[in-house]
Amino acid sequence: MAKNPELSIVMPCLNEEETLAICIEKANAFFETHKVEGEIIISDNGSTDKSIEIAQSLNATVVHAKQKGYGNALKTGIEAANGEFIIMGDADDSYDFSNLMPYLDQLRKGFDLVMGNRFKGGIEDNAMPFLHKYLGNPVLSFIGRLFFKIKIGDFHCGLRGFSKSAYNRMNLKTTGMEFASEMVVKSKLNGLSITEVPTTLKKDGRSRKPHLKTWSDGWRHLRFLMLYAPNWVFLYPGILLVLIGLILGVFLLANPLKFEGITLDVHTLLYASAFLLVGVQFLIFYGLTKVFAVENELLPKSNRYNKLFHIINLERGLILGFVLLLIGLFLSLESLSVWRDQNFGNLDVRSTLRLVIPAITCLQLGIQTILFSFFFSILGLKK
């Protein structure tokens, strides 16, 4: 029985006839120099040039991705790989496949994901567009570190290594350029060990334009990071808005606030109510997004997630919602009583709105809570 190779090198390929042979030859030289049992997988994504013939002539294994997309090409290649470890890299000769030992060393030490860091290893002149080097990569990498607490400096380096078992645990879903971000994020969310090694990036050897599209692919990465970080998109803004609305509203319910010639009265109370309502909407979207993402295996389950269903359920939500409705109804009747005492004539707006605004707020919160409870329970039916 043939022994599986230790390392599989996977290269996505779409019309790379100018550089593919160089990359394969460097990878083969690495295997020979360092006595590594390895294989080279070329994952073709619909090439119309001589890329396939070149790969086959150099004894590389060629597989064909059925659907277009950087992520699809990589998944097809990775799933076809037989190695215990996998190193993926672009076939444009921007990365040196003859210098992979730093990656393999870290994989042998037990790290699940080994990222390259081009900012530590060096970026040659004209190897990376100005916007990518000074805006796109630094900003997206900073957001990734902030949202997910991942201590790496280059989220989007195309040269990276991982174990096949770690890849299976990542459960990657995306099909485009954001596949690179998903791999890092899913590694962190699934508790995999991550490290990085300095990597040199040189100008690629192609005469055509790169497949990467600055703005659209940058947005795909940013969109992915936001969708996988409901805490930052929904939870934290929601908590902030709720606190502002509650604190400001409580002070204004009793009397106007006056300081340095400025008076905050019922008009500000109305804004405080809006802050509270919008904040609760943010929290509702956080809960619904979290359940949807976990139940559809976009995010891993956690102990905190399981506790969520012990705290929040349909019955408690309905009780809270109806209590809020009753409070709103009570305040509405009090407001009506005040109006009746005035023979349904003109009212002191600053006085009555201190009853009307909380009444409407509670009625709206009650309805939102009831609807959220039903929808939350429906999304969690799998559980």
LOKOL-580780 format. One record per residue (C-alpha): z negated, y negated, x negated. Coordinates in pm, 1 decimal, m for minus. Example, Ala and Ser with C-alpha at 12.3 -4.5 7.8 and 13.67 -1.06 7.14 Angstrom:
BEGIN
REC       zz       yy       xx
REC   m780.0    450.0  m1230.0
REC   m714.0    106.0  m1367.0
//
This chain:
BEGIN
REC       zz       yy       xx
REC      0.0      0.0      0.0
REC    107.1   m338.2   m141.7
REC   m171.6   m574.8   m231.7
REC   m171.8   m910.1    m54.9
REC   m126.0  m1210.3   m285.3
REC   m421.8  m1429.5   m366.4
REC   m232.8  m1753.4   m301.1
REC     45.8  m1855.8    m66.3
REC    223.5  m2186.2   m126.4
REC    369.6  m2320.2    197.7
REC    634.5  m2592.7    199.1
REC    772.1  m2741.2    522.6
REC   1142.5  m2807.7    482.4
REC   1396.8  m3022.2    663.6
REC   1710.3  m3086.1    459.9
REC   1547.8  m3082.8    115.3
REC   1838.1  m2943.2    m89.4
REC   1797.5  m3216.7   m353.8
REC   1440.5  m3124.0   m446.7
REC   1357.6  m2782.2   m301.6
REC   1468.7  m2582.9   m608.4
REC   1253.9  m2799.0   m837.9
REC    945.9  m2743.7   m620.2
REC    997.1  m2366.4   m601.0
REC   1053.7  m2338.9   m976.0
REC    734.5  m2535.4  m1046.2
REC    538.3  m2314.6   m808.3
REC    673.1  m2000.0   m976.3
REC    585.7  m2147.6  m1316.3
REC    229.1  m2202.7  m1193.6
REC    198.6  m1837.4  m1086.6
REC    330.5  m1716.2  m1421.3
REC    131.2  m1952.5  m1642.9
REC   m204.0  m1888.8  m1473.3
REC   m144.0  m1520.5  m1390.1
REC   m190.5  m1579.2  m1017.9
REC    m62.5  m1329.0   m764.0
REC    124.7  m1551.2   m524.1
REC    409.4  m1605.4   m282.3
REC    615.4  m1904.6   m173.9
REC    681.4  m1964.2    195.2
REC    952.8  m2211.1    295.2
REC    909.9  m2305.8    660.2
REC   1242.6  m2440.0    773.7
REC   1241.7  m2695.2   1054.2
REC   1611.0  m2699.1   1136.7
REC   1781.6  m2775.5    805.1
REC   2159.1  m2829.0    818.3
REC   2212.9  m2855.8    442.7
REC   2184.1  m2584.0    175.5
REC   1803.0  m2567.5    175.7
REC   1784.4  m2213.7    318.8
REC   2037.7  m2074.9     71.6
REC   1854.6  m2238.1   m219.1
REC   1519.6  m2093.5   m112.4
REC   1659.8  m1744.2    m67.3
REC   1837.2  m1756.2   m404.6
REC   1501.6  m1826.1   m571.0
REC   1333.8  m1534.5   m388.8
REC   1116.6  m1754.1   m167.8
REC   1032.5  m1626.5    178.8
REC   1204.2  m1832.1    448.7
REC   1063.5  m1857.4    800.6
REC   1199.9  m2067.6   1083.8
REC    990.8  m2294.4   1304.4
REC   1114.2  m2262.8   1662.8
REC   1019.4  m2618.2   1753.3
REC   1065.3  m2946.0   1568.7
REC    773.3  m3127.1   1410.7
REC    579.1  m3139.9   1085.3
REC    284.4  m2958.8   1242.7
REC    503.0  m2689.6   1394.2
REC    671.5  m2624.6   1059.5
REC    339.0  m2594.4    878.5
REC    181.5  m2369.5   1141.4
REC    482.2  m2136.2   1129.1
REC    461.6  m2115.8    749.4
REC     84.3  m2075.7    736.6
REC     81.0  m1803.0    999.6
REC    346.8  m1613.4    803.3
REC    148.8  m1640.4    478.6
REC    m23.2  m1329.0    341.9
REC   m244.6  m1494.4     82.3
REC   m621.5  m1522.8     93.5
REC   m575.4  m1889.9      4.3
REC   m300.8  m2129.4    107.4
REC   m183.9  m2450.2    m55.6
REC     55.1  m2664.0    144.8
REC    270.4  m2943.4      9.1
REC    589.5  m3134.4     80.2
REC    913.3  m3010.6    m71.4
REC   1028.3  m3355.2   m187.7
REC    898.1  m3325.0   m547.5
REC    636.2  m3596.4   m495.2
REC    359.1  m3346.3   m579.4
REC    341.4  m3127.9   m890.0
REC    332.7  m2762.7   m783.2
REC    282.9  m2656.9  m1144.2
REC    m61.3  m2823.3  m1146.2
REC   m246.0  m2645.5   m865.8
REC   m533.5  m2498.6  m1065.6
REC   m785.9  m2767.5   m957.7
REC   m722.5  m2662.7   m595.9
REC   m744.3  m2289.8   m663.4
REC  m1062.7  m2331.9   m867.0
REC  m1236.6  m2503.0   m575.1
REC  m1108.6  m2243.5   m328.0
REC  m1240.4  m1966.5   m550.7
REC  m1578.1  m2140.8   m554.4
REC  m1591.8  m2100.2   m178.4
REC  m1476.8  m2434.2    m37.7
REC  m1289.6  m2395.3    291.8
REC  m1068.3  m2703.8    254.8
REC   m967.1  m2874.8    m69.0
REC   m804.9  m3214.0    m21.9
REC   m600.7  m3404.8   m275.2
REC   m694.4  m3766.2   m340.1
REC   m397.5  m3972.8   m454.2
REC   m604.0  m4287.4   m498.2
REC   m818.8  m4111.3   m760.6
REC   m538.0  m3919.0   m925.7
REC   m288.7  m4201.2   m943.6
REC      7.6  m4331.1   m745.0
REC    319.0  m4405.9   m949.0
REC    519.0  m4722.7   m889.3
REC    728.4  m4704.8   m570.8
REC    584.4  m4363.6   m485.0
REC    411.9  m4493.5   m171.4
REC    530.4  m4783.3     49.1
REC    319.1  m5098.6     24.7
REC    196.1  m5077.1    386.4
REC     97.0  m4711.8    344.3
REC    m88.2  m4776.5     18.1
REC   m281.4  m5089.9    109.7
REC   m308.1  m5072.9    489.0
REC   m218.6  m4746.9    661.2
REC   m387.9  m4485.5    444.5
REC   m701.8  m4687.8    355.9
REC   m761.6  m4798.6    715.7
REC   m699.7  m4458.5    875.7
REC   m908.6  m4286.5    607.9
REC  m1192.2  m4535.6    667.9
REC  m1177.7  m4472.8   1043.8
REC  m1184.2  m4098.5    980.7
REC  m1489.5  m4127.8    755.5
REC  m1664.5  m4355.3   1005.8
REC  m1590.6  m4149.7   1316.4
REC  m1650.0  m3804.2   1171.3
REC  m1874.9  m3863.3    866.8
REC  m1632.9  m3691.8    628.6
REC  m1679.7  m3794.4    266.2
REC  m1321.4  m3785.6    144.2
REC  m1110.1  m4079.7     34.0
REC   m758.7  m3973.4    133.7
REC   m715.3  m3822.4    480.6
REC   m338.7  m3796.1    458.3
REC   m262.9  m3639.1    123.5
REC     14.4  m3385.5    182.9
REC   m109.5  m3151.7    m90.1
REC   m417.1  m2955.8     16.7
REC   m556.4  m2603.4      0.4
REC   m762.1  m2388.2    236.4
REC   m849.6  m2027.3    299.9
REC   m660.2  m1834.1    564.9
REC   m988.5  m1752.8    740.1
REC  m1080.0  m2122.7    751.0
REC   m740.0  m2205.2    900.2
REC   m797.2  m1954.0   1179.2
REC  m1130.2  m2120.7   1258.8
REC   m971.3  m2467.9   1274.8
REC   m773.0  m2377.9   1588.7
REC   m517.2  m2653.3   1527.0
REC   m316.8  m2781.5   1825.3
REC   m102.8  m3078.5   1721.2
REC    264.9  m3043.9   1632.7
REC    358.8  m3366.8   1454.9
REC    245.7  m3572.5   1157.6
REC   m106.7  m3596.7   1299.8
REC   m146.6  m3228.8   1206.3
REC   m274.8  m3353.2    869.6
REC   m556.9  m3550.1   1033.3
REC   m641.9  m3270.8   1274.2
REC   m692.9  m3025.8    988.8
REC   m954.6  m3250.2    827.2
REC  m1130.2  m3336.8   1153.4
REC  m1137.9  m2980.0   1283.9
REC  m1275.1  m2859.4    950.3
REC  m1566.0  m3098.5    984.3
REC  m1625.3  m3024.4   1353.2
REC  m1631.0  m2650.6   1284.2
REC  m1877.7  m2684.6    997.7
REC  m1633.0  m2591.5    721.1
REC  m1698.1  m2703.9    363.1
REC  m1466.5  m2978.7    234.2
REC  m1409.8  m3118.4   m113.3
REC  m1137.7  m3318.6   m287.5
REC   m963.4  m3322.1   m623.8
REC   m764.8  m3603.3   m790.2
REC   m391.2  m3567.5   m729.9
REC    m98.1  m3759.3   m872.5
REC    173.3  m3884.1   m640.6
REC    511.3  m3967.0   m787.5
REC    825.6  m4105.7   m629.9
REC   1005.9  m3829.2   m444.2
REC   1341.7  m3706.1   m566.5
REC   1537.5  m3756.9   m246.7
REC   1819.9  m4006.1   m204.6
REC   1772.0  m4028.5    173.7
REC   1493.6  m4196.7    369.6
REC   1169.2  m4000.5    420.6
REC   1099.9  m3835.6    755.3
REC    772.7  m4028.4    790.9
REC    796.5  m4328.7   1025.9
REC    544.4  m4596.4    933.6
REC    441.0  m4736.8   1270.9
REC    501.1  m4448.6   1511.6
REC    345.5  m4183.9   1286.9
REC     61.7  m4421.3   1195.0
REC     m9.6  m4466.0   1565.1
REC     m2.6  m4086.5   1617.1
REC   m272.3  m4049.9   1349.4
REC   m483.9  m4331.6   1496.0
REC   m442.8  m4198.8   1850.2
REC   m553.2  m3854.7   1738.0
REC   m863.6  m3990.9   1563.8
REC   m961.8  m4185.0   1877.2
REC   m902.3  m3893.5   2114.3
REC  m1118.4  m3666.4   1901.9
REC  m1398.3  m3922.8   1874.2
REC  m1511.6  m3990.2   2234.8
REC  m1844.0  m4115.1   2096.2
REC  m1676.8  m4416.9   1936.9
REC  m1416.7  m4475.9   2206.2
REC  m1638.4  m4434.3   2512.9
REC  m2007.0  m4357.7   2443.7
REC  m2113.0  m4634.0   2203.1
REC  m1919.6  m4916.7   2378.4
REC  m2055.3  m4789.0   2710.9
REC  m2416.4  m4791.5   2592.5
REC  m2372.1  m5143.6   2452.9
REC  m2221.4  m5278.0   2777.0
REC  m2489.0  m5110.6   2991.7
REC  m2769.4  m5256.2   2777.4
REC  m2619.2  m5606.5   2788.5
REC  m2571.6  m5584.1   3164.6
REC  m2919.1  m5447.9   3233.1
REC  m3113.5  m5682.5   3004.8
REC  m2923.4  m5991.6   3112.8
REC  m2936.1  m5887.8   3478.7
REC  m3311.5  m5821.7   3483.1
REC  m3388.6  m6166.9   3340.5
REC  m3152.3  m6341.6   3581.8
REC  m3276.0  m6161.5   3892.6
REC  m3599.6  m6356.9   3896.3
REC  m3491.5  m6702.9   3784.2
REC  m3211.1  m6886.5   3602.9
REC  m3229.5  m6890.8   3223.6
REC  m3234.2  m7233.5   3062.0
REC  m3212.8  m7314.8   2692.1
REC  m3079.0  m7614.4   2497.0
REC  m2922.5  m7771.9   2802.9
REC  m2743.4  m7455.6   2911.1
REC  m2827.7  m7286.1   3241.5
REC  m2737.6  m6925.8   3316.5
REC  m2756.0  m6851.2   3687.2
REC  m2601.1  m6626.1   3951.5
REC  m2250.5  m6660.0   3808.7
REC  m2376.1  m6508.4   3484.2
REC  m2558.7  m6245.6   3690.6
REC  m2220.4  m6147.4   3833.5
REC  m2085.9  m6097.8   3482.0
REC  m2395.7  m5895.3   3393.4
REC  m2319.5  m5671.0   3689.1
REC  m1962.1  m5631.9   3567.8
REC  m2085.1  m5537.4   3218.4
REC  m2311.7  m5273.7   3371.7
REC  m2037.8  m5126.9   3591.7
REC  m1778.3  m5119.3   3315.5
REC  m2034.0  m4969.0   3076.8
REC  m2110.4  m4690.9   3324.1
REC  m1735.7  m4628.9   3357.3
REC  m1718.1  m4586.7   2979.8
REC  m2005.2  m4335.4   2992.6
REC  m1837.3  m4146.3   3276.4
REC  m1513.0  m4123.7   3080.7
REC  m1710.2  m4002.1   2779.6
REC  m1860.6  m3717.6   2981.8
REC  m1530.8  m3617.3   3141.6
REC  m1338.8  m3637.4   2812.5
REC  m1602.5  m3429.9   2635.0
REC  m1594.8  m3153.3   2894.5
REC  m1215.1  m3147.4   2911.1
REC  m1178.8  m3136.6   2531.8
REC  m1435.1  m2860.2   2482.5
REC  m1322.2  m2642.0   2772.2
REC   m961.4  m2664.4   2650.7
REC  m1069.1  m2579.1   2294.3
REC   m971.2  m2917.2   2153.2
REC  m1329.4  m2966.3   2034.6
REC  m1579.2  m2693.2   1939.1
REC  m1880.5  m2620.2   2154.8
REC  m2218.3  m2728.5   2024.6
REC  m2581.9  m2693.0   2124.2
REC  m2574.8  m3053.1   2243.5
REC  m2280.7  m2971.3   2469.7
REC  m2461.5  m2674.1   2622.9
REC  m2768.5  m2889.9   2685.7
REC  m2545.8  m3140.8   2865.6
REC  m2497.5  m2894.3   3152.2
REC  m2871.6  m2836.1   3179.3
REC  m2932.2  m3210.1   3214.2
REC  m2627.9  m3308.7   3420.8
REC  m2527.1  m3098.5   3719.8
REC  m2379.1  m3154.6   4063.8
REC  m2710.8  m3146.5   4251.4
REC  m2886.5  m3401.6   4028.1
REC  m2581.6  m3623.2   4030.2
REC  m2563.9  m3619.2   4409.2
REC  m2933.4  m3700.9   4439.6
REC  m2906.8  m3994.1   4196.9
REC  m2590.1  m4117.8   4366.2
REC  m2743.6  m4114.2   4713.5
REC  m3059.6  m4285.4   4585.6
REC  m2845.1  m4566.9   4443.5
REC  m2656.8  m4588.6   4773.0
REC  m2984.0  m4617.1   4964.6
REC  m3108.7  m4892.2   4731.2
REC  m2779.4  m5075.9   4776.9
REC  m2800.1  m5035.0   5153.7
REC  m3160.7  m5157.4   5158.3
REC  m3075.1  m5470.0   4956.1
REC  m2773.8  m5531.8   5181.1
REC  m2997.1  m5519.0   5490.3
REC  m3241.0  m5757.8   5321.6
REC  m2953.1  m5996.5   5256.1
REC  m2845.4  m5966.7   5618.5
REC  m3201.0  m6040.7   5728.2
REC  m3205.8  m6358.1   5519.9
REC  m2876.1  m6464.6   5676.6
REC  m3011.1  m6389.5   6026.0
REC  m3315.1  m6609.0   5955.6
REC  m3065.7  m6890.0   5892.2
REC  m2898.1  m6820.1   6228.5
REC  m2597.9  m6681.9   6037.2
REC  m2519.5  m7026.4   5908.1
REC  m2487.4  m7168.7   5554.1
REC  m2697.4  m7007.6   5284.3
REC  m2840.9  m7100.6   4948.4
REC  m2591.4  m6912.5   4733.5
REC  m2815.2  m6903.2   4425.5
REC  m3087.9  m6734.6   4630.1
REC  m2887.2  m6486.0   4836.0
REC  m2662.0  m6371.6   4552.2
REC  m2972.1  m6243.4   4374.7
REC  m2985.4  m5986.6   4653.4
REC  m2613.9  m5940.9   4720.1
REC  m2504.6  m5877.0   4359.3
REC  m2762.8  m5600.1   4293.5
REC  m2680.4  m5453.2   4635.5
REC  m2308.4  m5429.0   4562.3
REC  m2379.6  m5303.3   4211.5
REC  m2599.7  m5019.8   4338.4
REC  m2346.4  m4924.3   4606.1
REC  m2069.1  m4903.0   4348.9
REC  m2285.5  m4712.9   4100.2
REC  m2385.5  m4468.2   4373.0
REC  m2024.2  m4391.7   4465.4
REC  m1924.3  m4360.7   4098.3
REC  m2212.4  m4122.7   4030.0
REC  m2126.8  m3897.1   4324.5
REC  m1756.5  m3879.2   4234.5
REC  m1837.3  m3823.2   3866.2
REC  m2074.1  m3538.1   3951.6
REC  m1807.1  m3354.5   4150.4
REC  m1537.9  m3403.7   3885.2
REC  m1775.4  m3315.3   3600.0
REC  m1868.3  m2990.7   3773.7
REC  m1502.6  m2903.3   3839.5
REC  m1409.8  m2954.0   3473.8
REC  m1701.8  m2737.1   3368.3
REC  m1614.2  m2446.1   3598.5
REC  m1497.8  m2236.9   3299.9
REC  m1847.8  m2257.4   3158.6
//
